[in-house]
Amino acid sequence: MSGPARTWRFYLCGFAVLLAFDTVVQLSFKYAGAHAFPPEANWAWVMRIFGHPWIYIALIGYVGNFFTWMSLLKHAPIGPAFAATHLDVVTVMLASAWLFHEALTPLRLLGAGIIVLGIVCLACAESGAHPEHDAPTQAKGALGVAAGD
């Protein structure tokens, strides 16, 4: 498989995994939150939250999200990568409609479409900014030095 095709496959798979983690985290918090009411400032309330498995699924999802994001940032340009992370707004909305019977109004669907369109525009602009023979973007630290330099 050629370099650009492999790079795109890496991005698509990586962002799909990141999107899955993000969506699971938000849905898990919704499930955990259903058992958290009424909120109280005491240990009984904290124990009630941590007594349900959804909070642990959310925490594990955050860990998976972190490691996936760090792997993607090693190669992906930060602008489009950060924008793509906002696809979770769309997937959480769709999953919430399915799981929690939340309304999918025309205005919400329009907003979701605009988010997707914006991310596609950023991805197209980024792909046109680098010739095909360019090496993948390397993550830079605060001083502009790539890891290992």
SEMARKOL-159274 format. One line per 10 residues: number of its first residue (from 1); their letters; for each residue x negated, y, z of C-alpha. Coordinates in nm, 2 decimals, always signed. Example, Ala and Ser with C-alpha at 12.3 -4.5 7.8 and 13.67 -1.06 7.14 Angstrom:
! residues 2
1) as) -1.23,-0.45,+0.78 ~ -1.37,-0.11,+0.71
***
This chain:
! residues 149
1) msgpartwrf) +0.00,+0.00,+0.00 ~ -0.13,+0.34,-0.09 ~ -0.23,+0.61,+0.16 ~ +0.06,+0.85,+0.12 ~ +0.32,+0.57,+0.12 ~ +0.17,+0.43,+0.44 ~ +0.16,+0.77,+0.60 ~ +0.53,+0.82,+0.52 ~ +0.61,+0.48,+0.65 ~ +0.42,+0.56,+0.97
11) ylcgfavlla) +0.62,+0.89,+1.01 ~ +0.96,+0.73,+0.94 ~ +0.90,+0.43,+1.17 ~ +0.75,+0.65,+1.44 ~ +1.03,+0.91,+1.43 ~ +1.29,+0.64,+1.42 ~ +1.15,+0.49,+1.74 ~ +1.12,+0.84,+1.90 ~ +1.48,+0.91,+1.80 ~ +1.60,+0.58,+1.95
21) fdtvvqlsfk) +1.42,+0.66,+2.28 ~ +1.56,+1.01,+2.29 ~ +1.91,+0.89,+2.22 ~ +1.90,+0.61,+2.48 ~ +1.76,+0.85,+2.74 ~ +2.05,+1.09,+2.69 ~ +2.32,+0.82,+2.69 ~ +2.17,+0.66,+3.00 ~ +2.18,+0.99,+3.18 ~ +2.54,+1.03,+3.08
31) yagahafppe) +2.62,+0.68,+3.22 ~ +2.42,+0.75,+3.53 ~ +2.59,+1.09,+3.57 ~ +2.93,+0.92,+3.57 ~ +2.83,+0.76,+3.90 ~ +2.67,+1.07,+4.05 ~ +2.98,+1.28,+4.11 ~ +3.05,+1.46,+4.33 ~ +2.69,+1.59,+4.36 ~ +2.58,+1.63,+4.72
41) anwawvmrif) +2.25,+1.75,+4.88 ~ +2.19,+1.44,+5.08 ~ +2.01,+1.10,+5.06 ~ +2.33,+0.91,+5.01 ~ +2.38,+1.09,+4.68 ~ +2.02,+1.02,+4.57 ~ +2.06,+0.65,+4.66 ~ +2.39,+0.64,+4.47 ~ +2.22,+0.76,+4.16 ~ +1.92,+0.52,+4.20
51) ghpwiyiali) +2.16,+0.24,+4.27 ~ +2.26,+0.22,+3.91 ~ +2.05,+0.07,+3.63 ~ +2.11,+0.35,+3.38 ~ +1.88,+0.59,+3.56 ~ +1.59,+0.33,+3.53 ~ +1.67,+0.28,+3.16 ~ +1.65,+0.66,+3.12 ~ +1.32,+0.68,+3.30 ~ +1.17,+0.39,+3.10
61) gyvgnfftwm) +1.30,+0.57,+2.78 ~ +1.11,+0.88,+2.89 ~ +0.79,+0.69,+2.92 ~ +0.84,+0.52,+2.58 ~ +0.93,+0.86,+2.43 ~ +0.61,+1.02,+2.57 ~ +0.38,+0.75,+2.43 ~ +0.56,+0.75,+2.09 ~ +0.54,+1.13,+2.07 ~ +0.16,+1.13,+2.16
71) sllkhapigp) +0.10,+0.87,+1.88 ~ +0.29,+1.08,+1.63 ~ +0.12,+1.40,+1.72 ~ -0.22,+1.25,+1.64 ~ -0.13,+1.26,+1.27 ~ +0.19,+1.46,+1.22 ~ +0.19,+1.84,+1.17 ~ +0.34,+1.99,+1.49 ~ +0.60,+2.22,+1.32 ~ +0.80,+1.95,+1.13
81) afaathldvv) +0.73,+1.70,+1.40 ~ +0.89,+1.92,+1.67 ~ +1.18,+2.00,+1.44 ~ +1.24,+1.63,+1.37 ~ +1.27,+1.56,+1.74 ~ +1.59,+1.76,+1.74 ~ +1.76,+1.50,+1.53 ~ +1.85,+1.35,+1.87 ~ +2.12,+1.62,+1.90 ~ +2.29,+1.46,+1.60
91) tvmlasawlf) +2.24,+1.10,+1.71 ~ +2.36,+1.17,+2.07 ~ +2.66,+1.35,+1.93 ~ +2.75,+1.05,+1.71 ~ +2.68,+0.79,+1.98 ~ +2.88,+0.99,+2.23 ~ +3.18,+1.00,+1.99 ~ +3.16,+0.62,+1.96 ~ +3.08,+0.53,+2.33 ~ +3.25,+0.81,+2.52
101) healtplrll) +3.53,+0.90,+2.27 ~ +3.40,+1.26,+2.25 ~ +3.56,+1.46,+1.97 ~ +3.38,+1.50,+1.64 ~ +3.52,+1.84,+1.54 ~ +3.45,+1.99,+1.19 ~ +3.23,+2.26,+1.36 ~ +3.02,+2.00,+1.54 ~ +2.97,+1.81,+1.21 ~ +2.88,+2.13,+1.03
111) gagiivlgiv) +2.62,+2.20,+1.30 ~ +2.48,+1.85,+1.28 ~ +2.46,+1.89,+0.90 ~ +2.27,+2.22,+0.94 ~ +2.03,+2.06,+1.18 ~ +1.96,+1.78,+0.94 ~ +1.92,+2.02,+0.64 ~ +1.68,+2.24,+0.84 ~ +1.46,+1.94,+0.92 ~ +1.46,+1.82,+0.56
121) clacaesgah) +1.36,+2.17,+0.45 ~ +1.07,+2.18,+0.70 ~ +0.96,+1.83,+0.58 ~ +0.97,+1.93,+0.22 ~ +0.78,+2.25,+0.28 ~ +0.51,+2.06,+0.48 ~ +0.47,+1.80,+0.21 ~ +0.42,+2.07,-0.05 ~ +0.16,+2.25,+0.17 ~ -0.10,+1.97,+0.15
131) pehdaptqak) -0.23,+1.80,-0.17 ~ -0.19,+1.42,-0.18 ~ -0.56,+1.36,-0.13 ~ -0.57,+1.55,+0.20 ~ -0.65,+1.35,+0.51 ~ -0.38,+1.32,+0.77 ~ -0.36,+1.61,+1.01 ~ -0.57,+1.55,+1.32 ~ -0.44,+1.66,+1.66 ~ -0.64,+1.96,+1.80
141) galgvaagd) -0.69,+2.05,+2.16 ~ -0.66,+2.39,+2.31 ~ -1.00,+2.49,+2.17 ~ -0.92,+2.37,+1.82 ~ -1.14,+2.07,+1.85 ~ -1.01,+1.73,+1.74 ~ -1.03,+1.44,+1.99 ~ -1.36,+1.26,+1.97 ~ -1.55,+1.56,+1.82
***
